[in-house]
Amino acid sequence: MTVCLLWPIGHRNTAGEDGAPLHRDGDTVHLDERDGDDAKLLGVCSTPEKAAERRRLARLLPGFREEPDCFVIDAHTLDEDEWPGGFTRVPDRD
């Protein structure tokens, strides 16, 4: 079974022009938590259509409506390992 996680991204990074927040890299929503961006899990939906509808409703709410194009919908399969090979820590920036 696949579920869709809905993530709104609040941007506080300084990666854009003149240190302004960068919201998107082309078609991809930019996310750099080390630079202050904030990802919140808004919901877990059973279909992409339900996630899109939840996103539509969230865009009307305070906080979410300020960045209406900064939502990510990720599909995940239940009971499937998302990190089968482990991970490597990236050193903090100086």
RORO-44894 format. One record per residue: residue number from 1; residue in one letter; chain; x, y, z of N, C-alpha, C, O in turn. Coordinates in steps of 0.05 Angstrom, whole numbers, always signed. Layout:
N
(NUM a A (X Y Z) (X Y Z) (X Y Z) (X Y Z))
...
This chain:
94
(1 m A (+17 -24 +0) (+0 +0 +0) (+18 +25 +0) (+38 +26 +15))
(2 t A (+10 +44 -16) (+25 +69 -18) (+9 +91 -5) (-15 +93 -8))
(3 v A (+22 +108 +10) (+10 +132 +22) (+25 +157 +13) (+48 +155 +4))
(4 c A (+12 +180 +14) (+24 +205 +5) (+27 +223 +29) (+8 +230 +42))
(5 l A (+52 +231 +34) (+57 +250 +56) (+57 +278 +44) (+68 +283 +23))
(6 l A (+44 +296 +59) (+41 +324 +50) (+58 +342 +68) (+54 +343 +92))
(7 w A (+78 +355 +56) (+97 +372 +70) (+96 +400 +60) (+103 +405 +37))
(8 p A (+87 +419 +76) (+91 +447 +69) (+119 +456 +79) (+127 +448 +100))
(9 i A (+132 +472 +62) (+159 +481 +69) (+158 +511 +74) (+150 +527 +57))
(10 g A (+167 +519 +98) (+169 +547 +105) (+198 +555 +101) (+217 +543 +112))
(11 h A (+203 +576 +85) (+230 +583 +77) (+241 +606 +94) (+228 +627 +97))
(12 r A (+265 +602 +104) (+280 +622 +119) (+309 +622 +109) (+326 +637 +120))
(13 n A (+315 +607 +88) (+342 +604 +79) (+351 +631 +66) (+335 +649 +62))
(14 t A (+377 +632 +61) (+388 +656 +49) (+402 +650 +22) (+422 +662 +15))
(15 a A (+391 +630 +8) (+404 +620 -16) (+396 +635 -42) (+409 +630 -63))
(16 g A (+377 +652 -40) (+368 +667 -64) (+385 +692 -69) (+405 +697 -56))
(17 e A (+376 +707 -89) (+390 +731 -96) (+391 +750 -73) (+371 +754 -59))
(18 d A (+414 +762 -68) (+418 +782 -47) (+410 +771 -19) (+402 +786 -2))
(19 g A (+412 +744 -15) (+406 +733 +11) (+377 +728 +16) (+369 +721 +38))
(20 a A (+360 +732 -5) (+331 +728 -2) (+326 +698 -1) (+342 +682 -12))
(21 p A (+304 +689 +11) (+297 +660 +11) (+293 +649 -17) (+281 +662 -34))
(22 l A (+304 +626 -21) (+300 +612 -46) (+277 +592 -41) (+279 +575 -23))
(23 h A (+256 +594 -57) (+233 +577 -54) (+233 +552 -71) (+226 +531 -63))
(24 r A (+242 +556 -96) (+242 +534 -115) (+268 +533 -131) (+280 +554 -137))
(25 d A (+276 +509 -138) (+298 +504 -157) (+285 +492 -181) (+282 +467 -183))
(26 g A (+277 +508 -200) (+262 +497 -223) (+235 +487 -214) (+219 +501 -203))
(27 d A (+230 +461 -219) (+204 +449 -212) (+205 +437 -183) (+184 +428 -173))
(28 t A (+228 +438 -170) (+231 +426 -144) (+230 +447 -122) (+242 +469 -124))
(29 v A (+215 +441 -100) (+214 +459 -77) (+241 +457 -63) (+250 +435 -56))
(30 h A (+254 +480 -58) (+280 +481 -45) (+275 +476 -15) (+256 +486 -3))
(31 l A (+293 +460 -3) (+292 +455 +26) (+321 +452 +37) (+336 +435 +28))
(32 d A (+328 +470 +55) (+354 +468 +69) (+349 +475 +98) (+349 +498 +107))
(33 e A (+344 +454 +114) (+338 +457 +142) (+362 +469 +157) (+358 +483 +177))
(34 r A (+386 +464 +148) (+410 +476 +161) (+411 +507 +157) (+424 +521 +172))
(35 d A (+397 +516 +136) (+396 +545 +131) (+370 +557 +140) (+363 +580 +133))
(36 g A (+354 +543 +157) (+331 +555 +169) (+304 +547 +158) (+283 +554 +169))
(37 d A (+303 +532 +136) (+278 +523 +125) (+264 +503 +144) (+277 +489 +159))
(38 d A (+237 +503 +143) (+222 +487 +162) (+202 +470 +147) (+184 +480 +133))
(39 a A (+205 +444 +149) (+186 +425 +136) (+168 +414 +158) (+177 +405 +179))
(40 k A (+142 +416 +153) (+123 +405 +172) (+107 +383 +159) (+99 +386 +136))
(41 l A (+102 +361 +173) (+85 +340 +162) (+57 +349 +167) (+47 +349 +190))
(42 l A (+43 +355 +145) (+15 +365 +147) (-5 +342 +148) (-26 +343 +161))
(43 g A (+2 +320 +134) (-17 +298 +133) (-6 +274 +118) (+13 +276 +102))
(44 v A (-19 +252 +123) (-13 +227 +109) (-39 +219 +96) (-59 +214 +109))
(45 c A (-39 +218 +69) (-64 +214 +54) (-62 +187 +39) (-40 +177 +32))
(46 s A (-85 +176 +33) (-86 +150 +20) (-82 +151 -11) (-77 +131 -23))
(47 t A (-85 +175 -23) (-82 +177 -52) (-69 +205 -58) (-71 +223 -42))
(48 p A (-57 +207 -81) (-46 +233 -90) (-69 +254 -92) (-64 +278 -87))
(49 e A (-92 +245 -100) (-114 +264 -104) (-123 +275 -77) (-130 +299 -75))
(50 k A (-124 +258 -56) (-131 +268 -29) (-110 +287 -18) (-116 +306 -5))
(51 a A (-85 +281 -24) (-63 +299 -15) (-65 +326 -29) (-61 +347 -17))
(52 a A (-72 +325 -55) (-75 +350 -70) (-98 +367 -60) (-97 +391 -58))
(53 e A (-120 +353 -52) (-143 +368 -41) (-136 +380 -13) (-144 +402 -7))
(54 r A (-121 +365 +3) (-112 +375 +29) (-94 +399 +25) (-96 +418 +40))
(55 r A (-77 +398 +5) (-59 +420 -1) (-76 +445 -10) (-70 +467 -1))
(56 r A (-96 +440 -26) (-113 +462 -35) (-126 +476 -11) (-127 +501 -10))
(57 l A (-136 +461 +8) (-148 +472 +32) (-128 +486 +50) (-133 +507 +61))
(58 a A (-104 +475 +53) (-83 +487 +70) (-74 +514 +59) (-68 +532 +74))
(59 r A (-74 +517 +33) (-66 +542 +20) (-84 +566 +28) (-76 +589 +24))
(60 l A (-106 +560 +40) (-125 +581 +49) (-119 +590 +78) (-129 +610 +87))
(61 l A (-102 +575 +92) (-97 +579 +121) (-73 +597 +126) (-54 +598 +110))
(62 p A (-73 +612 +149) (-50 +628 +156) (-25 +611 +158) (-26 +588 +166))
(63 g A (-3 +623 +150) (+23 +609 +149) (+27 +594 +124) (+47 +598 +110))
(64 f A (+8 +577 +117) (+10 +561 +92) (+5 +579 +67) (+17 +575 +47))
(65 r A (-14 +597 +70) (-21 +614 +46) (+1 +633 +38) (+1 +643 +15))
(66 e A (+20 +638 +56) (+42 +656 +49) (+61 +643 +29) (+76 +657 +14))
(67 e A (+62 +617 +27) (+79 +603 +8) (+63 +580 -6) (+68 +557 -1))
(68 p A (+43 +588 -22) (+24 +569 -33) (+37 +549 -53) (+25 +528 -58))
(69 d A (+60 +556 -63) (+73 +538 -83) (+95 +521 -70) (+111 +508 -84))
(70 c A (+97 +521 -43) (+119 +508 -30) (+109 +484 -14) (+114 +481 +10))
(71 f A (+95 +466 -27) (+85 +441 -16) (+98 +418 -31) (+102 +419 -55))
(72 v A (+104 +397 -16) (+115 +372 -29) (+97 +349 -21) (+89 +346 +2))
(73 i A (+90 +333 -41) (+74 +309 -37) (+93 +286 -44) (+101 +283 -67))
(74 d A (+99 +269 -24) (+117 +246 -27) (+102 +220 -24) (+88 +217 -4))
(75 a A (+104 +203 -44) (+91 +176 -41) (+111 +157 -28) (+134 +157 -35))
(76 h A (+101 +142 -9) (+117 +122 +5) (+101 +96 +8) (+77 +96 +12))
(77 t A (+115 +73 +5) (+103 +47 +8) (+105 +38 +37) (+127 +39 +48))
(78 l A (+83 +30 +48) (+83 +21 +76) (+100 -4 +79) (+102 -20 +61))
(79 d A (+114 -6 +101) (+130 -29 +108) (+155 -32 +90) (+167 -53 +89))
(80 e A (+162 -11 +75) (+186 -11 +58) (+207 +6 +71) (+202 +29 +79))
(81 d A (+231 -4 +73) (+254 +11 +85) (+262 +34 +66) (+267 +30 +43))
(82 e A (+262 +58 +77) (+270 +82 +61) (+300 +87 +62) (+310 +103 +45))
(83 w A (+315 +74 +80) (+344 +78 +82) (+358 +51 +82) (+372 +44 +102))
(84 p A (+355 +34 +62) (+366 +7 +62) (+396 +6 +63) (+407 -14 +72))
(85 g A (+410 +27 +55) (+439 +27 +55) (+451 +44 +77) (+475 +49 +77))
(86 g A (+434 +54 +96) (+444 +72 +117) (+447 +100 +107) (+434 +108 +87))
(87 f A (+464 +116 +120) (+469 +143 +111) (+496 +153 +121) (+508 +140 +138))
(88 t A (+504 +176 +111) (+529 +188 +119) (+523 +216 +129) (+509 +231 +115))
(89 r A (+533 +224 +152) (+529 +251 +162) (+545 +271 +146) (+569 +266 +140))
(90 v A (+533 +294 +140) (+547 +316 +127) (+555 +335 +149) (+539 +343 +165))
(91 p A (+581 +343 +149) (+590 +361 +170) (+575 +388 +169) (+566 +397 +148))
(92 d A (+571 +400 +193) (+558 +426 +194) (+575 +446 +179) (+600 +444 +178))
(93 r A (+561 +466 +168) (+575 +488 +155) (+588 +506 +176) (+578 +508 +199))
(94 d A (+610 +518 +169) (+623 +537 +187) (+613 +565 +183) (+621 +584 +197))
